[in-house]
Amino acid sequence: MLPIISDRKIRIAVVGCGRISKNHFESIRKFPDDLELVGACDVDASVAEYVEKTYTVPCYRSYTKMLAELKPDVVALCTPSGLHPQQTVEAAKAGVNVITEKPMATRWADGVHMVKSCDEARVRLFVVKQNRRNATLQLLKRAMEEKRFGRLHMVHLNVFWTRPQAYYDQAKWRGTWELDGGAFMNQASHYVDLIEWLIGPVADIQAMTSTNRNIEVEDTGVMNVRWRNGALGSMSVTMCTYPKNYEGSITIIGETGTVRVGGVAANEILTWEFADKMPYDENVQAASYETTSVYGFGHPLYYKNVVDVFRGAAEPETDGREGLKSLEVLIAAYLSARDGRTVSLPLEY
């Protein structure tokens, strides 16, 4: 039986207080009856000082010390991706549940180890996929589940954003294989997630990548995909768009339906055509929303599921095993690009 906390607030600590952490701090604030922020951790002294003043909780420099002294129920890992595995395993050994930002790991074996470690320790592992909760993609998911497209013919995703050299120069870990991963793994991770979550299990992947910035990893890449259901598709990603983020989109073409969700972050339903008609089709325009952030607005909704899981009222929307699905696609793409070959899934038999 995995942990259920029904008689008190869930004690949570945020680890890594950089760019994405504010989404977690603000989400925690939205559940004052269920979540109690008990602390944080960051290796930067100035950041730690800011967190302590802003959120009036202790901010540790040592993750190990924080786990030992605070004994939180769950930690939210907002640290560089390559640190997630070690920090997850350490939390699990301390009996602490884990929420980890994307990607859950930069290596396939590390992701598998995270899941196994949490299983053995009988703690929960949540992987943040907040874009799944965006209204536009929720409608698209419903249409897919209801098989309104009929047989799927073609799927294409674009992520045309910009990350200038100054972005990568902000921290030494950015743009590295060990801690960050490239455009596919980091910036476009949530769109890679749609490949499996919306369309289904993948059979084969072919990919090519290139690097234009002064970094180790790719900032531009293309991927061809064959799904087990017979659909073909592709994905085009670049962080070199001039002068700003331009598009994050998915287009699905089936025998009885065509949909394109676009905008800067899949926030606008641009095409919604089906052979049949459903009452919720009238909600299509209302589902589109304005955004200045590529992160969307799904973090509070993701945290709602986390709370419900700990209260025993729901199952995890994205647990460690679900997180492995998109990691598998990412690793397959990198293997294909490196070796110049088609990579078939699953990676392990």
N, C-alpha and C positions, 0 to 999 in steps of 0.2 A: 504494500500500500504506500503510495507516494504521499508527500506531506499535504495535509489539509489544515488550514488555520482558520478557525471559525469563531474563536472567543476573544480575539484581540486584533489590533492593527498589525499589518504585515510590515516588518522592519526591513528597510531597504537602504542600501548604500550605492552611490554612483562612483565608478572607478574610471578615471580619465576625464578631465573636465574641460576639454577643448571644444571644437566646432559643433559637434552633434549633441553634446551633453545637455545643452539648454533645452532641447526637445524632451529629454528625459526628466530634468528638473521640473519643467512646466507641466508635464504629464502627471508626475507624482503629486503636484499641488492640486490637481483637479480631483483627487480622490482622498480628501482629508479624513473621511470616516474609515478608510480601508488601508491607506498607506501612510507610514511614518518614515520620513527621511531622517536617518540616524547618523549619517556621516558621508564622507566622500574621500577620495584619494587621488592625488596628482603629484608627480615628481617635481613639478615646477613650483618653487616657493611662492612666487608672486601670484600664480593661479590659485594656489591653496589659500592664500590670504584673502583673495577676492571671494572665493567660495564661502569661506567662513563668515565673512561680513555680509554677504548677500543672502545666504540661506541659514545662517546662525546654527551651523552644525560643525563639528570638528572635521578638518580635512587633513588626512594623514599623508605623509610622504612615503610610507612603507605599506605596501599592500598586505604583507604578512602580519604586520602589527595591527593593521586595521581589522583584519579578520579575527585575530585573537582577542582584541579588546572590545570591539563592538558586537561581535557575534550576531551579525544581521541574519535575517531569514533568507534574503536574496541580494545579490549584487547585480548591478547593471554595468556591463563592460562597454565603455565607450573609448577604449584604448586603441592604439594601432592594431590592425587586424592580425598581424603575426604574433601578437602577445596573447590573443584570446585563448589558444589552447592551453598554455601553461597556467594562465590565471583561472581558467575553468577547472582544470584538474586540481589546483590548489584549493579552490573553493569547495569542490566536491569532497576532497579529503577532510575538510573542516566541517562538513555537513551543511554547507551553504548552497542554496539554489542559485541558478545563473540565468540572467538575461544577457545575451550577447548581441552587439550590433553586427551588421553585415560587413564583409563576409565572415562567416563563423571561424574560418581559418584560411590560410593561404596554401596549404598542402592537404591533399586528400587523406593521407594517413593521420594527420593531426585532427581533422574533423571527425574521423571514425573513432579516434582515441578519446575525444571529448565526449562523444555519446556513450561509449563503453564505460568511461570513468564515472559519469553521472548515473548510469544504470547501476553500477556496482555499489555506489555510495547511497543509492536510493534517494537522489535529489533530482529536481527537475532542471531541464535545460531548454530555455526558450531562445529562439533566433528571431531577431526583429526583421519583419517583412511588412513594414507599415503601409507601403503603397498598395498592398492588397485591399486595404480598407478604404481607399479612395472611392468616392461615389461612382465615378465613371467606370472604374474597373470592376466594381461590384455588379453593375448592370451587365457588363460584358461577361463576367463569370456566370451570371444567371442564364444568359442566352446560350452560353456554351453547355451548361449543365442540362438545359432543356433541349439540346440538340437542334436548335433553330437553324444552324448553318447547314445541316445535312452533312454530306461528305465534304471534308475540308480539302481544299485545293492548294492554297498558297497563304503563307503568313510572312509578314515582314515587319521588322522593328528598326527604328532609327533612334540613335542618341547622339545628337549634334550639339554638344556643349562646349564651353571653353574653360580651360584651366591654364592660365599663363604660367610662364616660368616662375614668376613671383610666388604663385601658389605652392609650387613644389619646393621652393627655397625657404618657405616658412618653417619647415622642420626637416631634420636630416632623414627621418624615416619615410617621408613621402617620396613616392616614385621608386621605391626599392622593392625587389622581389621578396626579401625576407619579411618585411613588416607591412607592406602596403598592397602590392599587386598593382596591375595596370588598369587601363580604362575599362576593360571588360569586368575585372574582378572588383574594382572599387566603385568608380563612378556609375557604371552601367549595371551594377549587380542586381538592382531591383527589376531591371528589364530582362536580364537573363533569367530571373526567377519566373517571369511570365511564360517563358518558353515551355516549362514543364507544368506550372500551376494551371495555366489556361488551356494549353493544347494537348498535353499528355506526355507520356514517357518518350524519350528520344532514342532513336536507333543509331544514327550516324551523324558525325560532325566533321566538317572540313573548315579550317580557319587559316587566315593570314593576318599578320600584324606588322606595324611599322612604328618607329619612334622618331618624333620630330623635336621634342623638347630635350633638354639636357638631363635625362633621367635613365634609370636602368630598364624600366618596363615600357610596355607599349602605351602610346596615347591615341592610337588609331588602329582599328581592326575590322575585319569582315568575317562573317561566319555563315556557312551553309549548313542547313539542318534537314535531316529526314526523320520524321516521327514514325513510331511504330504503327500508327493508324494510317500511314500512307501519305500524309501531307508533306509537302516540301516547303521550305522557307529559308529566310536569311536574316541577318542582323548586321547593321552598319553602325559603327561607333567611332566618334572622334572627340577629343578634348581640345581640338585646334580650331574650332569654329571662330570666325571673326565677325563682329567684335565681342559678342556675348552669347550666352546660352540661346540656342535657336529652336530646338525641337527635341521632344521625347515622345515617340509615337509607336503605335502598333496597328497594323492593317491585317484583317482576316478576311479571306475570300473563300466562300463555300458554295455548294450547289444551290442553296436556297437562302443565302445571306451574305452581305458585304458590310463590314464595319471598319471605320477608321477612327481611332482615338488619338488625338494629337495635342497640339499646344506645346508649351515649353517642357511640360512634365506629365504627359498623358492626362491632362486636366480638361480637355475639350472633346466632346463627341462630335466629330465632323461629318461622319457618314453613318447612317443606321438604317439599313434596308434589308427587310426580310420578306419572304413569300407569305408568311402568316402575320397576323396582327395580334398583339398582346396588350392588355390594359396598361402595363407599365411602360409601354413605348412612349406614352405621353410625358413620362418623367425624364426623357432623354436630355432635353435642353436644360432642365433644372439641375441635372447631375453635373453639368459643366460648371467649372468654378474658376475664379481668378486666383493666380498664385504668383508670388515673387520668389518662391522657394522651390527648388527641385525636390525637397524632402516631402512635399505634400503636407497633409494634415492628419495623417493616420496614426501618429504616435499615441495620442490619448486613447484612441479606439483599441490600439494594440494593448495598452496597459489595462483597459477594461477587461479584456480577455484574460490577462495575467491574474487580475484580482479574482475574477470568476473561477478560474482554475484553482487558486489557493483556497477559495471558499467552498470548493466542492460542487460548484454549480455548472461547470463547463469543462470541455476537453481543450487542450492547447490548439490554437489555430496553426501555429508554426513551432513545433518542437525541434529537437536536435535532428531527428530522422528526416523531418520535412526540410530542414536546412541543408542536409546533405544532398538533396536532389539537385539544387541549383549549383552547389559546389562541384558536384560530379560533372555537370555540363561545362563549368568554367575550366576545370582541370583538363577535360577532354579537348576543349578548344586550344588550350596552351600546348598540350602534347601534339595536336595536329599542326599548329603553327610552327612548333620547334622542329618536328620531324618531317614535315611536308607530306603527310599521309592522312587518310581517313581514319578516324578513331570511332570504334563502335562501343556502345554502352550495353550492359553495365561495365564499369571498370574492373570490378571483382566478380568472380563467379563462385 
